Amino acid sequence: MPASRAAVADELRRRLIPVEEAVQLEVRGRTKAGVLVPLYLAGDEIHAVFTKRRDDLRRHPGEISFPGGRHDEGEADLRITALREAEEEIGLPRTAVEVIGALAPTPTIATGYAVYPFVGLIEPGREWTLSAREVEQVLELSLPALRAGYSRRRLIRRGIPIRTDTYVVADDLIWGATARILSDLFDRIGGSGLGAATPSRSGR
């Protein structure tokens, strides 16, 4: 694995979608949203930062997701949306994020969002300021642990059985659009050493 943040940034840039291209991609969904995929290097492992949403929210209660939300009128692009939402939800200043690329946009099935993910590098060891209205907890999970926790499993959602990508670390279950974003990340960095020596989803 690359030993420095600069080396990680360079490798990721080669494998991610350029931001300017990503914001032009079209995906099914009534409402566009931007999410930030915050990554940091600690020791020899890259970690990703997630939010666990409050259980009393109307949309996606209790789910684990990346910080983000719907695009506001007047914002230049969805990258700005993702940075604003991360600052509002977990107190991550946009000046502390180096946006280095994007992942493929993905729809949410039940709520009709077109979600555009942007990958940003941050420094480790941050203290988080949680939005009391939305966020119950911040999770910092290593890419090797996430990758090791991958499986296709059957879930029951709104009384309907679905078979979907999932990632489980300890008691934390990631599924839906967030799992699809992670799968895209792992597929793009497969073989680079950035995400661990275990096989990528496409090799399972």
Secondary structure, 3 states (H helix, E strand, C coil): CCCCHHHHHHHHHHHCECHHHHCCCCCCCCEEEEEEEEEEEECCEEEEEEEEECCCCCCCCCCEECCEEECCCCCCCHHHHHHHHHHHHHCCCHHHCEEEEECCCEECCCCCEEEEEEEEECCCCCCCCCCCCCEEEEEEEEHHHHHHCEEEEEEEECCEEEEEEEEEECCEEECHHHHHHHHHHHHHHCCCCCCCCCCCHHHC
